[in-house]
Each structure stands twice: as structure tokens, then as C-alpha cells.
Amino acid sequence: MPTRTPSTRKPKNLKATLGTMIHYMGRHKYTLLAVVVMVALSVGANLLGTYMIKPVVNSLAGEDPYGRLARGVVVTAVIYAVGVLSAFGYTQMTAKSAQEIVYDIRKDLFEHIQGLPLSFFDQRKSGDVMSYFTNDVDTISDALNNSFSSVVKNFMQITGTMFMLIVLNWRLSLLVAVAYVLMFLYIRLAAKKSKMYYTKQQKSLGELDGYIQEMVSGQKVVKTFNHEQENLEGFRKRNITLRDAGTGAQAYAATMIPCVVTISYINYAVVAFIGGMMVLRGWTDIGSLASYLVFVRQAAAPINQFTQQTNFLLSSLAGAERIFEVLKIGKEEDFGDVELVNACRDAEGTLHETKERTGLWAWKEKDGNLIAQKGEVVLRNVRFSYDGKKEVLKDVSLYAKSGQTIAFVGSTGAGKTTITNLINRFYDIDSGNIFYDGIDIMRIRKDSLRSSLGMVLQDTHLFTGTIRENIRYGRLDATDEEVEKAAVSANADSFIRRLPKGYDTMVTNDGANLSQGQRQLLAIARAAVADPPVLILDEATSNIDTRTEDLIEKGMDALMENRTVFVIAHRLSTVRNADAIMVLENGVIMERGNHDDLMKKNGIYHKLYTGLFELS
């Protein structure tokens, strides 16, 4: 078996992590119990087969040597056959149970992450979240597939070998015990030194990877300023550091097997000499010595493997701990009891709940009372901070009547996007109230609240699939006709039909085969097919050229018709037709009114619009 470089990663709370891991393994306890039983049979067969050397050798000196030899060989062959079958059985069952356990962990992790609050993702890089599913889960899988049964097997092998050595000759076993102690001491010393260099290697590798990524992503700048040679020198220095650290780590790790084998050879020679003297003096028989020497010869390998596999198991538990810590994070709390339902009106205009999609929606309270959904949103004395210390919004109050367009302008960090995040309940306010059609949004179920809100963001995210599937993501039960109708209203139909396969064109790599403007038009179509009464446009035309912006704005105009709309924009020309414009600075609404009113005030908005101030 190839050696593994010991990892310095160890779980912070071994007991708790091991307990959770055992919980997952407990779901497949009968399979794992069968694995342990088969490992025991395999190890037992190996030990017993080696012990059979004693009667086979001794049979040559007694009566009927041929018959006794034949019987001994047959019994030994049967024992080893049982061992081979057991080994085949536990390797197959280990692979199956390991994949089942990893499947459970991966499923629970994805399901749990889906329910975590947005703050979880804000505080972590996407690469860190992905590493849970790749590095950490793969490490657990590798440990369960290769190390679990190996550790059990080697532990049984070491214990069984020591027992058989004592049974065969307890005097010689004292010498073997000394050799065992020397092996363990050297393995421990080499592992400690190797880990020290391994830590340096991991740090150097991280620095080198970061340097490569930075240089590759900035190649245009590198070539512009002709810095290829300087970058090569920087790479060379970091690569040398990594080489030296890696050499030190591998050098110590590579000495483990040779040194353990050397100690075992010396021990073997000493035991063979002393054992031979004992046979000559009649203190033991030659069959016992022959069997004993084979056990001594086999002792080194399981010791070395057990130590390395134990280190690797601890390292994998460190990865498991990272996953289990995520699973302990509380999901989004939702105590709402008001839900959104399909509704219809009778001849008298009274609302009634219906299972059919009518295009008319109502809020259904716990007592069954129905409130028509209009899209009116009111913020009253809202205060909020992300970290509980620095307030992002300070006593903000505003209202949006059904069908109105409310625009937010202000510098970065003023609190514009925060307001829309609070309406969506991506975060909950610290104090104050937000009402939706007269209902406090804390009473509305989050899934109902969010399904009534449509969002078109600056950073459009498209999924791997067809154009049609990406638009349908806004409402999964939308028909093909409804998807195409939404695309037409969003001004996206014409470019879609010019694509090689039209609506069935595949979108890959977050829409890399489409332009920024085309991706934005698809996002508008996705919101249109959802047909929400309230729409949030978060800098939807940022970073778009003027011609494409005109196309997108026509699509948004159709989408905004008869809806309550919140618009966040850096380009003030896009908000001049809003019913009300809110000028935010440092979490406070400094000015409010329509474009004409604010221009007459000659205040902050006037300065921003005329270019005397610039948005930062």
C-alpha cells in the first residue's frame, strides 16, 4: 500500500465529530457489522494459516508423514480459501456502505444549505461552500472506502499476531515487544517531523495557487505592461519554497517503511538465532519456530499501515467536522401563518380560494379569511444592521401603493439593496414594521412572500439548460406558450429565435455563450413568466451599453405595467419617470418626491442629476 503524507488537520472536537459520524454509520450498522465480521474472518484465517506451519512442519518427523502432511496442507488451503472469500466480501460491502454513507451526508448537507439564511452565503466565498461537497466529502469517502476496514484489519492483525507470538513462545515475544516499541517510536518521530514540513507545504501550495490564479486572470494587464518575466521570477521563488517544503515532508514520510522494515529484519535475525538455539536445547520444537518466524516477518507491515491509516482517519474527521458544523447552523426561521393562494370572485365580488390558477391571488390568514393581494408595501420606522452593531438603515419609512414605481438612488452602501432584501425577508429587521397589503410580513410564510415578488438583478445567474428552461425557472408549471409570451413581453423573443436552436439552445457556464444584454433580457423574461404583483429591479441596466439598455428598458416597461415596482439604479436617467424617488445616504432617506419635485428643491438629487455630485 502506498504511503500517505500525514495531514496536520485534526478535528477540534473529536468526541462530537466521531459521535455524528457514528450516527451516519449507524444507519448502515448491519452492513458495517458484517464488514467487521468478515474482516475478523479474513484476519483469523491469515493468522490460523500461518499457525498451521507448526503442525505441517512437525508432521514430517512423526508416523505417516505423507498422510499428515497432506491433511495439514488441505486444512491450510481451506483456511486460506475462507480468508480470500471473506476479504472479497468485506471489500465489496465496504465500498457499498461507504457510498451509502457519503450519499446520506451529501444529501443532508445540500438539503440543509438550501434552507440556510442568506447571511451564511454572504459570510463565505462560493469556493468555500463548494469545498464542503468536494474536498471534505471526498476525504470522507476515501477514508470509508480505504481506511475504515484497513484500520480494523490492521488492529486485529497486530493484536492477533502478538497473541499468537505469546502462545507459540512467550520468551521470544519479549524481544519482539522491544522491536514493536522501537517501531512505534520511530513512526511517531517521523510523522511529527513530516507534519511540520507538510504544514509549510500546504501554506506554500496555497500561496502558489493564489499567485497562479491571480496572474492567469490578469493576463491582459500582464501583457499590457510586459511583466511576463517579473511574473516568472515571482512564480520561481514560490515554486522553490513549495519544492523544499514538499521534499522535507516526503523525505520523512518515505523513511517510515524502510526504517520499520530494517528494525523488523534485525529483530527477525535475532529471533531466528535465539530461536534456533532454543530448538537445539530442546526448549521448543522446529515447527513452532518456523511458524513463529513467519509471524515475526509479518508483524512490521500492519504496524506501519495502522499508524498511517489512523492519521488519515483523523484527517478525514477534520473534513467531516467542517460539514457537521454547517449542519448545526440553524435554518431560516419561519413562523408565518399567512399563505398565498389562488383566488376567484363570485358574482357579488367576494373572494374565494380555488385550486386553479386564475391570475388572481389572495392572502389566506390562519382563520381562513382572504385578503386580496394588491402589491401595497409600507415600511414604518425600520432599523437594521447586518452585524448587530453598525446600522445600515436608520428609522426608514416609506409606502408604495399598488402600481406605483418607487426608485432608490444613493451611493454604494447607502442602504438601497438592503431595503429590497428586507422586503424579501432575506434578512429580518431589528425594529419597526414592514407591511404587505396591510399584513406584517413577519406573519407571511416566506415561500408565499417570495413567490409574490419578482427580482431582476444586476448580476444575472443562468443555469445549465435550455433557454426555455431558464425562463421557466420563474414558474416551473409555465407552458411553452407562456414562456414564449413572457419572452416577447421582455423583448427577448427576437434574439432567441436567431439562436441556432431557438428556445432549445443550451445555456452553459452561466450564460457564457450569450452577451450581458441577452442574459439580462432572459432574467426579465424569467420575472415576467412568474407574473408577480411586486417587482424589484436592482441596477438591472448597470454595465450595459446604451443601445442594449434601450432594448432592456422597453422589456422592463412592459414588465412594470400594472405592478408595484422598486427600482435601484446608478443611472439616474432610468428613474426620472418613477412615481417617487428616495435619495438615501448612510441609511437615511434625505429627500423624497418625483423627478420634477426633487429638481425644484435644488438639493442632493439635483446635484446628482446635473453631475455636480457623483455616485460612489
N, C-alpha and C positions, 0 to 999 in steps of 0.2 A: 504494500500500500504506500502511495506517495506521502511524503511528509507535508504537514501543513504548517505555515508560519503562525505561531501563536498570536492571537489578537489581544490587544490591550483592552478591548471593550469588555466590560463585565456589568451585569445588572446592578443597579443601585440598591434595589430591594429584592434580593434573591428569593426570599421566602414567598413574598407575594406573587412575584413573577412565576415562580415554579408552581405555586398553587393554581394560578389561572391556566398555565399550560397543562397541568394535570386535569383541570376541568375539561379542557378541549379533548385531551386524550381519553378522558373518561367516557366521552360519547361513543368511543370505539373500544371500550375496555375488554370486551370478549376477544376481539381480533388481536389486540396487543397482548392479552394474556396467552393466547395461542402462540404468538410470536415468541414470548418468553419461554414457554414450554418447549417449543421446537428448538430454540437456541440452547436450552438446557440439554435436550436430547443430542444435539449436534456436538456440544462440548463434552457431554458424558461419553458419547461414542468415541470421540478422539482420545479422551483420557483412558477409557477402558481398552481401546485398541492398542494404545501404547503399553498399557499394563500387560496385555496378552503376550508381549515379547518374553516375559518371565516364564510362563508355563511352556511356551513353544520352544525356547532355548533349553529349558530343563528337561523337556521330553526326550531330548536326544541322548540323555545319559541313563534313562531307565529302561524298563522292559517294553517291548513292542514299540520301538522308537518311530517306525514309519507310520503306524496307525495313530499314535498320539500326535505326531507332527501334523498328519493330515487333518485330524479333528480340530487341532488348535488353529490351523490355517483357515479352515472352513468357518469356525466360530468368529475369528478375527475379521474375515471377509463380510460376514453377516453384520457384525457390529459397525464396520465402516460403511456398509450399504445403508444402514439405518441413519448414520450420520449424514451421508450425502443427501438422502431424501429429506431429512429434517432441515438441512441447510437450504435446499431448493425451496422448501415450503416456507421457511421464515423470510427468505429474501423476497419472495413473491407477495406474501402477506404484509411485509413491512412497506413495500412500495405502494400497495393498495391503501393501507391505513394512513400512510404519510400523506398521500394525495387527498384523502377524505378530510383529514385534519386541516391541511392547508386550505382546502376548499371552504371549510367552515369559517376559518379565520378570515380569509379574503372576503367572503360573503358578508360576515358580520361587520367587518371594517368598512366596506363600501356602503352598506345599508346605514351604518352609524354616521359616517361622514356626510351622507346625503341629508341627514337631519340636524347637523350642527349649525349653529348660528353663523352669520356672515363674518363675524369678528374672528372666528377661527381661521378663515382663509385670508383675512386682512393681515393677520399677525404672522403668517407663514408664506414662504415662497412656494410656488406651484411645484418646483423641483423637490422641495422637502416633503410635500404631500405625496408626490409620486414615489418617493423613495420608500414610503411605507409599503407600497404594493410591489415594488421591485426588489430593492436590496434586502429589506427586512424580511419580507415574506419568502424570498428565495433562500435566504440564510436558514430560516426555519425549515423549509422544505429539504434543503441539503442535509441539515442536521438529522431530521427524522428519517430520511432515506438511507443515510450512510453512517451516522454516528450513534443513533439510539441503540440499534441492535449490536453494533460493534462494541460499544461500551459495556453492554450487558454480557456479551460473549467474552470479551477480554477479562472482565472482572471474574466471571465464572471460571475462565481458563486459569487465571492466576491463582485463585482460591483452590480450585481443584488440583492444580499441579502441586502446590505446597502441601496439600493434604496427602496426595499420592507419594510425594517425596518422603514425608514423615512416616507413612505406612511402610514404605519399602526399606528405608534406612534413616532413622532419626538422627544418628550421629553425623552422617554426611550432610544432613539437612541444615546443621548448624553453620557449616561452611557456605552452603548455598544462600542461607539467610543473610550472611555478611555481604555476599555479592549482590543480593537484591537491594540491600540498603545503599550500597555504593552506586548502583544504577539509578535509584530514585534520587539520590543527592545530586548526581551529575545532571540528570534530566531537569531537575528543578533549577540548578545554576544556569544551564544553557538556555532554558526557557526565559529566565529572568533577564539575562543579557539580550536575548533575541527580542524580547518585548520592548526593551529600551530603544533599540535601533528601529523596531517596527513602528513605534510612535513617531520617530523622526521621519521614517519613510512615508507614513500616512500624511504627515504635515507637508512634507516636500512634494508629495504627489498632488495634494490639494492646491498648493501654490502653482505647480507646473500646469495643472489642468486649467486653473483660472487664467493664467498667463496666455495659454494657447487659445482659450475661448475668446479672450479679450482681443488678441491680435487677429484672429480669424474674422470675428465680427466687425473689426475696424480696418479691414484690408484697404478700403477705398482711401481712408485717411493716411494709412501707412504708405501707400503708393504715391499719394499726392505729395507727401513730404520726403519721399525717398529714404525711409527709415528701415528698409529691409535688413541692412547689415547690423544696425543697432539692435533690432529685434532678435536677430540670430544670436548675437552676443548675450542678450538677456536670457534667451532660451538655453544657451550652452551652460551658463552659470547655474541655472535652476536644475538642469538635467544632470550636471555633475553632482550637485548636492543630493539629488534623488538616487543617483547611482551609488554613491558612497554609503548612504543610509541603507539602501537595499542590499548592498554587499555585506554590510555588517549583520543585518537581520538574517539573511540566508546563510551566512557563514556559520553562525552559532547554531541555527536550526539544523544545518546539514551535518553538524558533528554529533548529533544525538545518536543516530543509528550506529555509525562506526564505533563510537566510544562504548555504547551499550553492548554491541556485538563483541568488541575487544574484551571487555570485562567478562562477558559470558564465556568467551574462548579460554581465557585464563582460568576462570572458575571450572570450566569443563576439564581442562588438563589436570588441575589439582585434584578434582574429584575422581577423575579416571585413575590417577596414580594411587591415591589413598584407597579408593575402592578396590583396585587390583590387589593391593597389599592385604586388604581385609579378606578378599576371596582366598588368597594364598594361605592366610592364617586360619581359614575356616570360619570367619565371623559372619559371612554371608555367602549366598550362592551366586553363581555366574549369571543365572537368568535374572535375578533381582538387580544385579549391577548393570546388565545390558538395558533393562527397562529403565532403570534409574538414570543412566547416562542420556537416554533419548529425552526423558522429561527435562533434564538439565539443559539439553540443547534447545528445547522448545520454549524455555522459560523467558528468553530475552524479548522475543517479538511482542507478546501480549502486554508486557510491561510498558514498552515504548509506545505502542499503539493506544493503550489505555490512557496514558498521560496526555497524549496529543488529542485524542478524541474528547477527553474530558474538557480540555481547554477550549476546543471548538464548540462543544455544547454550551459552555458558559458564554462564549461569544455570541452564539445564536440566541441565547436567552436575553442578551442585551438588546438584540434586534426585536425580540418578542416583547420586551418591556416597553419599547417605544410604541409599539402597536397597542399594547394593553393600556398604556397611559392615555392614548387617544380614545379608546373605548370607554374610559372612565369619565371623559368630558361630557357634561350634561348637554342633552339635545335642546333644541329650541322649545321653550315652554309655550304652551298654547292652551289657555283656559277659556277661550271664546266659546260661546254657545249660540251665536247668531250665524246662520249659514245662508249662502246664496242659492236660490232655487229658480227654476223656470216658472214663469207665471203667465196667466192669461186673464182677461177681463170678461165678465159676463155682460149681458145687455144693460145692466144697471151701472156698469163701470167698477164693480167690486173685484178685487184681486183674488185669484185662486191659484194654488200650486198645481203644476202639471208636470208630467214626466217628459213631454215632448218639448223640443227646442222651438220656442216661439219668437225669439228675439227680444222678448220682454222678460226682465228679471226682477226679483224681489228679495228683500232680506227677510228671512224667516226667524223669528225670535223663539225662545225656548217654549213659550206658551202657545206657539202656533200662529201668532199674529204676524201678518205680512205687511212690510213697508216697501213701497215702490222704490226701486233703485233709480236715482236721478243723476248722480255724479256730483253732488254738492260736497265740498270739502272745507272744513273750518279748522284752523289752528288757533288755540287760545292759550296765551301765556306759556308757550312751550320753551323749556330749557333742556339742554342736552350736552353731554360731554362723552367722548369716546373712552377716556381713561379714568373718569370719575374725579378729575382734578381741573383741567382746563376746559372751560365751557366753550363749545363751538356755536351754540345758539343761545341767545340771551333774551328771554321774555318775548318771543316772536309770536305775533298774532296776525292772521290774515284769513280771508274767506274767498272761496271760488264757487260762484253759482253755476248751475248746470249750463253747459255750453260755452262757458267763458274760457278765455285763454289768459293764463297768468304767466308772466315772464320773470325770471330771476336774472339779474346781472350783478356783477361784482368781481373782485379779484379772486385769484385762487386761494382757497381756504376761508372764504367769507361765509360759507355755510349753505351754498346753493344746492349742491348734490345731497347734502345731509338732510335737507328738508324732504326731498323725494324719498330718501332711504327710510325716513321715519314714517312717511305715509304708507310705504310698503311694509312697514314693520320688519325691515331688515335689522333694525335696532329699535329698542323701546326708549321712550322719552324719560327724562329724570323727573320732570314735573310739568304740570299743565295738562292740556287735553287736545286730542285730535278727533274731530267728529266727521263721519262719513254718512251723509244723508240723515244727520241728526243722531247717529249711533256712535258712541265712543268706540274707536277701532280696537281697543283692548277687549271689547266684548265680541268682536267679529273673529271667526275662525280664520287662521292665517291663509289656509288654502283658498277659502272663499274670497278673502280680501284681495289676494294677489291675482286670482283669476279674473277679478273685475278691473284690474289695472293693466294697461299695456305700456311697454317701455321700448324706446328706440335709443340705444346708447351710442356714444362716440366710438367706442371700441366694439365693433360688431363681431360676434362669435358665430361661426357657421360650423355645422357638424358634418362628419363624413357621411355622405349620402347624396341623393339627387337634389336638384333644385326644388323639385316638388316636395320632397320630404322635409327640406329645410323650411319652406314656407309653412307646411302643415304642422311644424313644431309648435306654432302658435295655438293651434286647436287640432288635436290628433284625430278627431272624428270628422274633420272637414272633408267634403267630397272634392274630386278633381275639379269640378266646375267652380266650386267656391274658392279653391286655391288659385285658379286662373283669374277669377273675378277680382280677387284681392291683389294679384299682380298687376292687373290692368289699372285698378284704382291707385296703386302705388307708383305707376309709371314705369314698371319693370317688365311688362309683358313684351315690349318690342325687342329689348336686348336679349331676353331669354329665348325668344323664338329664333334669333340669329345664331344662337349657340349650336354646335354640331348635333346635339340630340335634344335640343329644346329644353322642356321641363324635366327630361330624364337625364340631362347632363350631370355627371358626377362632380361633386364638390369635394376636394381633398385638401388636407393641410390647412384647415381653417380658411378655405377660400382663396388659396394662393393662386389659383388659375383664373381668378376674377379681379377686376380693378377695385379700388377702395370705394368708388361711387357705386359700382354694381353690388357690392356687398351691402352697402347702406340701403340701397333700394330693396334688396331682399329682406333686410331687417324691417323695413317699413311694411312690406307685404306680409311678413310674419305677424306684425302687430295688427294689420288690417283684417286678417283672417280670424284673429281672436275676437274682433269686434267688441273691444272694451268701452265702457262708458267714460272712463277716465284714462287719459294718455299722458305719459311722461316722456319728453324729448330732451335727453341730456346731451347737449352740444352735438346734436346729430349731424350738423353740417360742418363741423370742425375738420380742418385738414383736407377740404375738398376744393377743387378748382371751381371758378365762378360758373362755368358752363354746366358742370355737373351739379353744382349747387342749385341752379335754376330748375334742373330736372327733378332733383330731390325735393325741393320746396313745393313743386307742383304736386308731387306724390303726397307730401305731408299735408298740404292744404286739403286734399280730398280726404285724407285720414282724419284730420282735425274737425271736419264738418260735423256739427251737432254733438260734439264731445267736449267735456271739460279737459283742458289741456294745461299742463305745466311745462314751460319751456325754459331750458337753461342754455344760454348762448354767449359766446365770446364776441361774435359778430353782431353788433347792435342793430345792423340793418335788418336782421332776421326777426326782431321783436317789436318793431315800430307799430305793427298792426295789432298787438296784443291789447286785450281789454284793460289789463292792469299790469304795470311793470314795478317790480320790487327791487330796489337798489340796496344790496347788503354789503356791509363792511364789518368785519370782526364779529359776526354773529348777530348783528343788529340791523333791522330794516331802517335805513337812513332816509329813504324817500320812497313814495309810492304814488301811483297815478298812471294815466295813459301817456303816450308819447308826447302829445301836444301839451298836456298839463305840465309834464316834467321839463320840457324845453322852456316853457314860460317861466318856471321857477329859477332858471339860470343857476342851478345847483350842481350837484355831483354828476347827475345823468347828463346834463347839458355839456359839462366839461368832457365827459367820456365820449359823448356822441360827436362832439366837434373836434375831438382829438387833442384837447388841452391836457386831459389825463389819459393814461393808457392802462388797460387792464393788465395786471401782472399774473 
